[in-house]
Amino acid sequence: MKSLMSAFWALFIPCYASALSGAKMQYWEQDIDFYKEKVKTKHISPFHTLPEAEFDAQIDKLKKDLPLLSEVEVETRLMGITASIGDGHSNYFMMSGPHKHYPFRLKFFADKLIIIASSKNYRDLVGSELVSINGIDVSALYKLLGSYLPGVDNRYSQTVRFEFYLTLEKLLRGLGVVIDSQPAQFATRRGSIITNTHVSPVSMQAFSEVVHTFSVKTPKLDFQNINLAGIQLAFINNDTAYFRFTQYPKYEDVMAQCDALKSRLTNSKATKLIIDFRGNSGGSFYTGLAFSSCLQSLPQFDWLAGTALLTDGHTFSAAMSNVLQFRQIFNAKIIGEPTGGDPNTFSESYRFALPNSGRQLSLSVRYYPFIDEETDAVYPDVLVNTRWDDFQNGTDKVLLKALQVVGSAVSRVVSK
């Protein structure tokens, strides 16, 4: 893949964007030297995957090519070099500078990339399969972007990063997929009908308002406020406590709310426990361990066969770590899809900004070997893939399977 990237850039001649001015060329050269020094002195093991000689060669070529490149192309090259370091906590954050997005949210279901949300101008495309952008089909785009994506530990996190970064106009422009100031042609398929739509990117503010409206209807969930940002609690059929854990609250908030949470759980009839880490890209696993210690002391739960953890490709970093830890602490089954995080990987982030451009990056400063065997993900005990028809109908098959596994009474009704 690295040789393919080198070949791509050797052939690539910028056609649409203006090259750097003399002053900007000088400050990017300074930024690149600063970046190179940080990689070599701050990363705990910078050349665990990419040989140092190859890293140096990529840096030298980038500096040599500066007179030919636009600023976006320089950023794209730095993004690719950083991705080639080979761990999900060493990243170039292209979105730390000015950028726009195409107003879609995308998600793979099997091998089809489906538009699950859009701005109001393109609502008729929701539910369609994205086929191509400017004539480049999705499979080719996946191969092209794959060497540049941040936050990648394995193929599962690569997939979810692709779903997001395919909307980043700046990256597509840097790779020559789209042209500055010109709408891009999105080809979509619904049934046997292919539609071509010209789409212009929107601001980050407008993009942040593009959210899907598909909600879980089965099983029925009535969430309660437990005063922990990022964690919700619902009781399912009275016998199951279900925590949706999408973000990490502050450690001190977990400690402060522990007694109230234990009181709420004790007063319930719940004997089964499900913690859902789907969509959780990480935070502090020490906060997660504080949360587990709050629950672990409760005698009401069936700690032998009544606990489950839910995962998907977004489950990354601290969330992946907590899944492994909770599996042991709670004797839990893991249900869903493989995690995007590698359990034996470089982790924790040293963050810094380039002195002239202000672009932000991160480098790994720790290595955590969580399990003895060689693997690339935490694989579930029970694999359940989400299908498009279930997603759009609001049927959470992963949660339904978990209810069945832990022996919840509701599973005997809704999973038939």
VOSE-390685 format. One record per residue (C-alpha): residue number from 1; residue in one letter; x, y, z. Coordinates in Angstrom, 2 decimals. Layout:
% VOSE-390685
NUM  A  X  Y  Z
...
***
This chain:
% VOSE-390685
1  M  0.00  0.00  0.00
2  K  2.86  2.39  0.80
3  S  4.49  1.72  -2.57
4  L  1.16  2.37  -4.26
5  M  0.94  5.71  -2.46
6  S  4.46  6.64  -3.56
7  A  3.65  5.72  -7.14
8  F  0.45  7.75  -7.02
9  W  2.29  10.88  -5.91
10  A  5.09  10.35  -8.40
11  L  2.53  10.48  -11.20
12  F  0.27  13.10  -9.71
13  I  0.61  16.58  -11.24
14  P  -1.56  19.25  -9.61
15  C  -3.84  20.72  -12.22
16  Y  -6.55  22.63  -10.46
17  A  -5.07  24.36  -7.43
18  S  -2.54  27.17  -7.32
19  A  0.96  26.36  -6.15
20  L  2.39  27.78  -2.94
21  S  3.82  31.29  -2.90
22  G  7.45  31.73  -1.93
23  A  6.59  32.78  1.64
24  K  4.14  29.92  2.16
25  M  6.62  27.46  0.71
26  Q  9.16  28.57  3.28
27  Y  6.81  28.26  6.23
28  W  5.59  24.83  5.13
29  E  9.21  23.70  4.83
30  Q  9.72  24.87  8.42
31  D  6.55  23.07  9.49
32  I  7.66  19.85  7.80
33  D  11.05  19.98  9.57
34  F  9.27  20.61  12.88
35  Y  6.93  17.69  12.17
36  K  9.82  15.35  11.34
37  E  11.61  16.22  14.60
38  K  8.44  15.64  16.65
39  V  7.82  12.23  15.09
40  K  11.36  11.12  15.87
41  T  11.47  12.45  19.44
42  K  7.91  12.13  20.78
43  H  6.49  8.89  19.36
44  I  7.29  5.97  21.67
45  S  8.41  3.83  18.70
46  P  7.98  5.83  15.49
47  F  9.26  3.20  13.10
48  H  7.45  0.12  14.33
49  T  5.86  -0.29  10.90
50  L  7.37  2.28  8.54
51  P  11.19  2.04  8.23
52  E  12.98  5.26  9.18
53  A  14.70  5.44  5.79
54  E  11.35  5.34  4.03
55  F  9.93  7.99  6.34
56  D  12.93  10.24  5.63
57  A  12.57  9.63  1.89
58  Q  8.89  10.64  1.96
59  I  9.75  13.82  3.88
60  D  12.57  14.71  1.49
61  K  10.35  14.15  -1.55
62  L  7.58  16.27  -0.07
63  K  9.99  19.16  0.52
64  K  11.41  18.77  -3.00
65  D  7.89  18.84  -4.47
66  L  6.76  21.96  -2.59
67  P  7.13  24.28  -5.62
68  L  4.61  22.10  -7.48
69  L  2.04  21.71  -4.74
70  S  -0.91  23.63  -3.42
71  E  -1.45  23.93  0.31
72  V  -4.19  21.30  0.23
73  E  -1.85  18.88  -1.53
74  V  0.87  19.50  1.06
75  E  -1.63  18.71  3.82
76  T  -2.77  15.58  2.05
77  R  0.80  14.37  1.69
78  L  1.46  14.98  5.41
79  M  -1.75  13.15  6.24
80  G  -0.57  10.17  4.21
81  I  2.90  10.14  5.74
82  T  1.41  10.23  9.23
83  A  -1.02  7.43  8.42
84  S  1.90  5.33  7.17
85  I  3.42  5.40  10.68
86  G  0.86  2.68  11.21
87  D  -1.16  3.24  14.37
88  G  -4.51  4.85  15.10
89  H  -3.22  7.40  17.62
90  S  -0.66  8.97  15.25
91  N  -2.73  11.31  13.11
92  Y  -2.71  14.45  11.00
93  F  -5.93  16.35  11.68
94  M  -6.82  17.98  8.37
95  M  -9.98  19.35  9.95
96  S  -7.86  21.56  12.26
97  G  -7.65  23.98  9.33
98  P  -10.36  25.50  7.10
99  H  -12.50  22.80  5.54
100  K  -15.94  21.91  4.20
101  H  -17.97  18.72  3.90
102  Y  -20.38  17.24  1.44
103  P  -23.69  17.20  3.34
104  F  -24.16  13.46  3.76
105  R  -23.74  10.83  6.45
106  L  -22.73  7.46  5.06
107  K  -22.71  3.92  6.41
108  F  -21.78  0.56  4.94
109  F  -24.32  -2.23  5.08
110  A  -22.53  -5.33  3.76
111  D  -20.74  -3.99  0.66
112  K  -23.15  -1.13  -0.07
113  L  -22.43  2.42  1.11
114  I  -25.79  3.92  2.00
115  I  -26.67  7.60  2.49
116  I  -28.33  7.57  5.91
117  A  -28.67  11.36  6.30
118  S  -28.36  14.51  4.23
119  S  -29.06  18.22  4.30
120  K  -32.60  19.17  3.36
121  N  -31.62  19.85  -0.27
122  Y  -30.81  16.18  -0.84
123  R  -33.34  14.37  1.37
124  D  -34.56  12.40  -1.64
125  L  -31.17  10.64  -1.71
126  V  -31.46  9.22  1.83
127  G  -31.60  5.44  1.58
128  S  -29.79  5.41  -1.77
129  E  -26.51  3.59  -2.36
130  L  -23.57  5.84  -3.23
131  V  -22.02  4.49  -6.43
132  S  -19.35  7.02  -7.37
133  I  -18.03  10.56  -7.02
134  N  -16.98  12.29  -10.24
135  G  -16.95  8.93  -11.98
136  I  -14.69  7.19  -9.43
137  D  -16.55  4.26  -7.93
138  V  -16.72  3.63  -4.19
139  S  -14.36  0.64  -4.24
140  A  -11.67  2.72  -6.00
141  L  -12.24  5.59  -3.58
142  Y  -11.84  3.19  -0.68
143  K  -8.45  2.08  -1.99
144  L  -7.39  5.65  -2.71
145  L  -8.36  7.12  0.68
146  G  -7.24  4.09  2.68
147  S  -3.61  5.21  2.92
148  Y  -4.52  8.63  4.31
149  L  -7.20  8.02  6.91
150  P  -6.50  8.94  10.55
151  G  -7.58  6.86  13.53
152  V  -7.01  3.49  11.87
153  D  -5.91  0.40  13.81
154  N  -7.45  -2.24  11.55
155  R  -9.83  -2.80  8.64
156  Y  -12.86  -2.14  10.84
157  S  -11.76  1.32  11.94
158  Q  -10.61  2.00  8.38
159  T  -14.16  1.35  7.18
160  V  -15.80  3.72  9.66
161  R  -13.18  6.43  9.03
162  F  -13.80  6.10  5.29
163  E  -17.52  6.56  5.85
164  F  -16.79  9.92  7.46
165  Y  -13.78  11.21  5.53
166  L  -15.37  10.57  2.16
167  T  -17.42  13.68  2.92
168  L  -14.33  15.86  3.55
169  E  -14.03  18.00  0.44
170  K  -10.51  19.12  1.28
171  L  -9.15  15.57  1.31
172  L  -10.92  14.67  -1.93
173  R  -9.52  17.82  -3.50
174  G  -6.02  16.99  -2.28
175  L  -6.32  13.58  -3.94
176  G  -7.61  15.02  -7.22
177  V  -11.08  13.51  -6.89
178  V  -12.87  16.87  -6.87
179  I  -12.00  20.32  -8.18
180  D  -11.95  23.48  -6.10
181  S  -15.08  25.65  -6.43
182  Q  -16.83  23.14  -8.67
183  P  -19.75  20.91  -7.59
184  A  -18.98  17.20  -7.49
185  Q  -21.13  14.64  -9.26
186  F  -22.51  12.04  -6.85
187  A  -23.96  8.98  -8.57
188  T  -26.47  7.08  -6.44
189  R  -28.53  3.97  -6.96
190  R  -32.00  3.13  -5.70
191  G  -33.16  -0.21  -7.00
192  S  -32.16  -0.27  -10.67
193  I  -32.27  3.52  -11.08
194  I  -29.02  5.52  -11.03
195  T  -29.24  9.25  -10.35
196  N  -26.51  11.82  -10.90
197  T  -26.60  14.81  -8.56
198  H  -24.26  17.79  -8.48
199  V  -23.38  18.57  -4.88
200  S  -21.46  21.48  -3.37
201  P  -19.73  21.24  0.02
202  V  -21.07  23.06  3.07
203  S  -19.52  24.56  6.20
204  M  -18.67  22.43  9.22
205  Q  -21.53  24.11  11.07
206  A  -24.03  23.07  8.40
207  F  -22.50  19.59  8.24
208  S  -22.86  19.15  12.00
209  E  -26.60  19.57  11.57
210  V  -26.77  16.59  9.18
211  V  -27.87  13.73  11.44
212  H  -29.84  10.61  10.69
213  T  -33.34  10.32  12.09
214  F  -33.49  6.53  12.31
215  S  -34.17  5.59  15.92
216  V  -34.43  2.29  17.77
217  K  -38.06  1.16  18.02
218  T  -37.44  -2.47  18.85
219  P  -36.75  -3.09  21.65
220  K  -38.52  -0.12  23.21
221  L  -36.11  2.09  25.15
222  D  -37.05  4.71  27.73
223  F  -33.84  6.39  28.80
224  Q  -33.33  7.95  32.20
225  N  -31.00  10.82  33.05
226  I  -28.24  9.60  35.36
227  N  -26.23  12.85  35.20
228  L  -23.31  11.27  33.35
229  A  -22.61  12.93  30.00
230  G  -22.34  10.25  27.33
231  I  -23.97  7.43  29.35
232  Q  -27.70  6.71  29.33
233  L  -29.66  4.10  31.27
234  A  -32.82  2.28  30.26
235  F  -34.56  -0.63  31.98
236  I  -35.83  -3.22  29.52
237  N  -38.70  -5.40  30.70
238  N  -37.71  -4.43  34.26
239  D  -35.18  -7.25  34.45
240  T  -32.34  -5.72  32.35
241  A  -30.28  -2.59  32.98
242  Y  -29.08  -1.31  29.61
243  F  -26.35  1.36  29.49
244  R  -25.70  3.15  26.22
245  F  -22.09  4.29  26.63
246  T  -21.25  6.52  23.65
247  Q  -18.87  9.04  25.25
248  Y  -16.76  9.30  28.37
249  P  -17.91  11.57  31.17
250  K  -15.43  13.15  33.56
251  Y  -13.84  10.79  36.06
252  E  -14.95  12.95  38.98
253  D  -18.55  12.91  37.71
254  V  -18.58  9.11  37.74
255  M  -17.33  9.12  41.31
256  A  -19.82  11.78  42.35
257  Q  -22.82  9.98  40.82
258  C  -21.88  6.43  41.85
259  D  -23.99  6.23  45.01
260  A  -27.08  7.65  43.28
261  L  -26.64  5.23  40.39
262  K  -26.25  2.25  42.71
263  S  -29.36  3.31  44.59
264  R  -31.33  3.54  41.34
265  L  -30.17  0.09  40.25
266  T  -30.78  -1.46  43.68
267  N  -34.35  -0.18  43.69
268  S  -34.97  -1.70  40.27
269  K  -35.70  -5.34  39.55
270  A  -32.80  -5.64  37.12
271  T  -30.75  -8.82  37.31
272  K  -29.22  -8.61  33.80
273  L  -26.66  -6.04  32.65
274  I  -25.85  -4.84  29.11
275  I  -23.31  -2.11  28.36
276  D  -23.30  -0.79  24.80
277  F  -19.95  0.55  23.52
278  R  -21.07  0.88  19.90
279  G  -20.18  4.29  18.49
280  N  -17.71  5.00  21.30
281  S  -14.36  6.19  19.92
282  G  -12.65  6.47  23.29
283  G  -11.65  8.72  26.14
284  S  -10.06  7.68  29.44
285  F  -10.24  3.99  30.26
286  Y  -9.63  4.94  33.90
287  T  -13.03  6.63  33.83
288  G  -14.48  3.43  32.44
289  L  -12.85  1.41  35.20
290  A  -14.35  3.78  37.79
291  F  -17.75  3.14  36.21
292  S  -17.19  -0.63  36.35
293  S  -16.18  -0.48  40.01
294  C  -19.43  1.32  40.76
295  L  -21.46  -1.51  39.21
296  Q  -19.36  -4.49  40.20
297  S  -20.23  -4.30  43.90
298  L  -23.96  -4.81  43.25
299  P  -25.04  -8.37  44.18
300  Q  -28.33  -8.26  42.27
301  F  -26.86  -9.01  38.84
302  D  -26.33  -12.48  37.44
303  W  -22.55  -12.27  37.27
304  L  -22.30  -15.82  35.95
305  A  -24.39  -15.61  32.78
306  G  -26.34  -12.35  32.76
307  T  -23.95  -9.71  31.39
308  A  -23.10  -8.57  27.85
309  L  -21.06  -5.90  26.05
310  L  -21.95  -4.54  22.59
311  T  -19.28  -3.48  20.07
312  D  -18.82  -2.26  16.50
313  G  -16.15  -0.76  14.25
314  H  -16.39  2.57  16.08
315  T  -15.38  0.95  19.38
316  F  -11.86  2.32  19.63
317  S  -9.09  3.32  22.02
318  A  -10.32  3.46  25.65
319  A  -13.68  1.96  24.66
320  M  -11.95  -1.08  23.18
321  S  -9.75  -1.31  26.29
322  N  -12.76  -1.16  28.59
323  V  -14.51  -3.88  26.59
324  L  -11.61  -6.22  27.30
325  Q  -11.46  -5.19  30.95
326  F  -15.24  -5.39  31.47
327  R  -15.31  -8.83  29.86
328  Q  -13.09  -10.04  32.70
329  I  -14.56  -7.92  35.50
330  F  -18.18  -8.75  34.64
331  N  -17.64  -12.19  33.06
332  A  -19.47  -10.74  30.06
333  K  -20.17  -11.96  26.54
334  I  -19.24  -9.62  23.67
335  I  -21.92  -9.26  21.02
336  G  -22.00  -7.32  17.76
337  E  -19.19  -6.55  15.33
338  P  -15.37  -6.51  15.74
339  T  -13.89  -3.43  17.37
340  G  -12.09  -0.73  15.41
341  G  -9.38  -0.75  18.06
342  D  -6.51  -3.22  18.13
343  P  -6.05  -4.65  21.66
344  N  -2.26  -4.77  21.23
345  T  -1.37  -1.37  19.86
346  F  0.27  1.98  20.35
347  S  -1.95  4.38  22.20
348  E  -2.35  7.60  24.22
349  S  -1.73  10.85  22.38
350  Y  0.89  13.57  22.44
351  R  -0.79  16.47  20.66
352  F  0.97  19.39  19.02
353  A  0.45  22.09  16.42
354  L  2.73  23.03  13.54
355  P  4.26  26.45  14.30
356  N  3.30  28.28  11.09
357  S  0.16  26.64  9.70
358  G  -1.26  25.76  13.11
359  R  -2.35  22.35  11.85
360  Q  -2.74  19.82  14.66
361  L  -1.37  16.30  14.98
362  S  -1.07  13.51  17.50
363  L  1.57  10.84  18.14
364  S  1.37  7.66  20.20
365  V  3.31  7.72  23.46
366  R  2.34  4.38  25.03
367  Y  2.06  0.74  24.04
368  Y  -0.59  -1.46  25.67
369  P  -0.47  -5.23  25.01
370  F  -3.86  -6.13  26.45
371  I  -3.99  -9.75  25.35
372  D  -1.36  -12.42  24.74
373  E  -2.50  -13.71  21.37
374  E  -1.75  -11.90  18.12
375  T  -4.88  -10.28  16.72
376  D  -6.04  -7.03  15.14
377  A  -9.38  -6.48  16.92
378  V  -11.57  -7.64  19.76
379  Y  -13.79  -10.15  18.03
380  P  -17.24  -10.74  19.50
381  D  -18.34  -14.00  21.06
382  V  -21.54  -13.62  19.06
383  L  -21.22  -11.88  15.68
384  V  -24.26  -9.85  14.66
385  N  -24.06  -7.56  11.63
386  T  -26.52  -4.71  11.21
387  R  -28.55  -4.87  8.00
388  W  -29.98  -1.85  6.20
389  D  -33.59  -2.99  6.48
390  D  -33.22  -3.44  10.26
391  F  -31.51  -0.06  10.58
392  Q  -34.17  1.86  8.71
393  N  -36.98  0.03  10.49
394  G  -35.48  0.75  13.89
395  T  -34.83  -2.88  14.81
396  D  -31.67  -3.27  16.89
397  K  -30.77  -6.87  16.18
398  V  -27.54  -6.61  18.18
399  L  -29.35  -5.54  21.34
400  L  -32.07  -8.13  20.76
401  K  -29.43  -10.85  20.51
402  A  -27.81  -9.57  23.71
403  L  -31.15  -9.74  25.53
404  Q  -31.48  -13.32  24.36
405  V  -27.93  -14.20  25.48
406  V  -28.34  -12.77  28.98
407  G  -31.72  -14.44  29.35
408  S  -33.93  -11.35  29.55
409  A  -37.65  -12.09  29.53
410  V  -38.21  -9.52  26.77
411  S  -36.09  -11.56  24.35
412  R  -38.67  -14.34  24.36
413  V  -41.22  -11.90  22.99
414  V  -39.45  -9.54  20.57
415  S  -36.77  -11.79  19.06
416  K  -39.14  -14.29  17.54
***
